[in-house]
Amino acid sequence: MNKFLLSVHVLAAIIFVGPVTIAASMFPPIARRALLAEAPDAAVLEVLHRISRVYAIGGLAVPVFGLAVAGGMGVLGDYWLIISMILTLVAAALLAFVVIPTQSRVLAAAGAGPDVRTALLPQAKALSMTTGLFALLWAVVVVLMIVRPGSTTGA
């Protein structure tokens, strides 16, 4: 059963976390160009925002199945897993409370006048840093999942 749960956990990470990380990372440069354009086209931004929102919901399966795997392996108290869970929570909070809301504000401003778009430009620029941090957090979690300090896999 643990192999099945691990397979679902890894597949969910690939299918959901990967695309949301890419879409969130692609959004800021396109947003900056759109906010500076005389006649912004928000179609690409809308797609990236939708991917970020929908795949974020699907990404909830990653920690759910991860906890099930950890329980089956008896490693719920291991510090590498606790650190991974904290980093996952921070990444999820960044996505839910910073990235997606900022994307929504940029989309709303894309249809507004030039003054509104210009006023939102600093937030769109800051979004690059936030999405970079989001991606970095996931990279650290992946490394922790592979290396697993104290594991018997020889890593």
N, C-alpha and C positions, 0 to 999 in steps of 0.2 A: 504494500500500500504506500509505503514511504517513497518508493521510486515513482509511482504515479503522481503523488503530491509534489515531489520535486520537479517532475517534468512539467506539470501545470504551472508551478511557480516560475520556472525559467521561461517557459513559453509566454506567460503573461507579461513577464518583464520585457521580453523581446518585442512582443506584439503591441503592448500598450506604452510602456515607459520609453522605449526607443523613439517611436513616432512623436510622442508629446515633447520629448526633449529636443528633437530636430525642429518641429513646428514652432515651439517657443523660441528657439534660437534664431530661426529665420525671420520671425516677426519684427524684431526691432529695426534692422536695416531697411526693410521694406516700408515699415511705418515711418521712419525718418524721411524717406524719399516721398512718400505719399503726403505727409504733412507739409513738406516744402513745395509740392507741386501746385501749379495754378488750378488745375482741375484733377484732383486726386481720384484714382480708381481704387476702390476699397475691396474689389472682388477677391484678390489674393489674400488680403488681410482677413477677410471673412472666413475663407477656407482654413487658414492657419489657426484662427481663433476657434473655429468649430472643432478642428482636430485636437487642439489643446484642451478644450472643455470635455469632449466626449471621451477621448482616450484617457483623460485624468480619472474619470469615473471607472472605466475599465481597469485602470491601474490599481484600483483598490484591491483587486484580486491578488496582487503581488505580495503585500504583507500578510494577507489572510492565509494564503497557501504557504507562505514562508514560515509563519508561526506554527502551522500544522506540521510542517517538515521538522522544524526545530523541536517541537514537542515529541515527535516520533523518534528523533535522534537523542533526546535527553540533554539538549544543550541550551535550554531556555535561560539558564543562569550564567552562561559563559559571557565574559566581558566583551568579546568581539561581536557577539550577537546583540548585546544590549547597546553597544555603540552604533551598530548598524541600524537598530530600530530607532534610536534617537535621530540619527542622520536622515533616515527615511521620513520620520515625522517632520523634521525641519524642511526637507525638500517638499513634502506635501503641503506644508503651511505656506512656503514661498509661492508655490504654484496656485494654491487656492486663494490666498489673501493679498498677493502682490501681482503675480504675472497675469492671471486671468482678468482681474479687475482693471489693471492698466491696459490690457488689450481691449477691453470693452470701452474704456474711455477714449482710446485712440480711434477705435471704429466710430464712435459717436461723433468725435471731432472731425473725422475725415469728410463728413457731409456738411460741416459748418463753415463759417467764413474764415478768411485767412488769419484774422487776429486770434481766433479760438485755436486754430491749428498751430500757430506759432507759439502760443502759450503752453501747449501740451508737448512741445518738442523736447524740453528737458526730461520729462517723464519717459518719453520714448527712448531717449538716449540712456537714461538710468536703467531701463529695462534690459539693455544689453548686459550690464553687469549682473543683474539679478538672474537672468536666464543662464549666464555663464556659471554662476554660483550653484544654481539648480543642477546643471550638468555635472559640475565638479562633485557635488554631494553624491550623485548617483555613481560616479566613477569610483569614489572612495568606498561606497557600499559594495560595489562589484568586487573590488580588490579584497575587501574584508571577507566576502563570501568565498572567494577562491583560496586565499591564503589561510584563513581560519587559524589563527594562532593556537598552538597546542593540538592541532588536528593530527590524526594518524595517517593522513593521506600522503605524507612525505613532502608536502609543500613547505 
